[in-house]
């Protein structure tokens, strides 16, 4: 599950997985796994498609459902959407 702590680590490295791999602390890597990173990255990329109008309404609905099922709470959902706005 994605939580605020994981999003904060992802933001710290601005979506740069190479930077995270090289420079993240052991604690950060224990909190945010590679699978978590890829999931957040996928959401951000998909959000960019929706934002740019390159995805159907159905795709956008499915994306919202996938994200809602993958976050711990409404605050995390809002943070992930904000991240998508910033990085997309």
N, C-alpha and C positions, 0 to 999 in steps of 0.2 A: 504494500500500500504506500502511496505517495503521501508524505506529510510536509509540514512547513519547514522542518529541519532539512529535509532532502532538497526541497526547492531552494532554500537559502544556499546550500552548498553548490547546487547547479548554477545559481546566479553568480556566486563568488567567482566561478571560472567562466562565466559568460557563455555557457554552452560549449566550451572548448574541452572536449574529452581528452585530448592529448595533454593539455595543461593540468587537468585533474589527475590523469595517470601519473604524470611526472611530479607534481607538486602537492597533491593532497596528503594530508596527514593520515596515519594509520586509522585514527579515530574517524576521520571524514570518510575514508574508504569502507569502514565497518558500517557506517550509517547509510551511506549511499553506494549501493553496489552497481556494478556495470549494467545489470539488468534494469535497475531503477533508472539509471542514466539514460539508457536507450529508450525506455518507456516515456520519460519526460521529453526527450529529444523528439520522439515520434509525435507526441501531442503538440509540441511547439511547431513542428513542420506541418502537420495536418491543419493546425489552426491558421497557419500562414496561407495555405491553399484556400481555406474557407474565407479568410479575410480578403484575399485578392479576387474573390469571386470565381475561382477556378474549380469549385466543387459544388455538387448539387445540394439542394436543401436536405435531401435524404442523407447524404454523406455527413452534412453538418449535424443532423439529429443523432446519427450513430456515433459521431465523434463525441458529442456532449454526453451521451449515455455511457460510452467507454470511459470517459474522464470521470464522470460522477461515480462510477463503480470502482474507480482506482484510487480515489482520495479518501482521506480519513474523516474530513468534515467540510462544512461549507466555507470556512475560512481558507482552507487549503485549496478548494475549488476556485475561489476568487483569486488567490495568489497565482495559481497555475494559469488562469486566464490572463492575468496581468502580465505574467512572464511571456505568454504567447504574444501579447500586444507589443511588448518591448523588443522581442527578438525576431518576430516574424517579419 
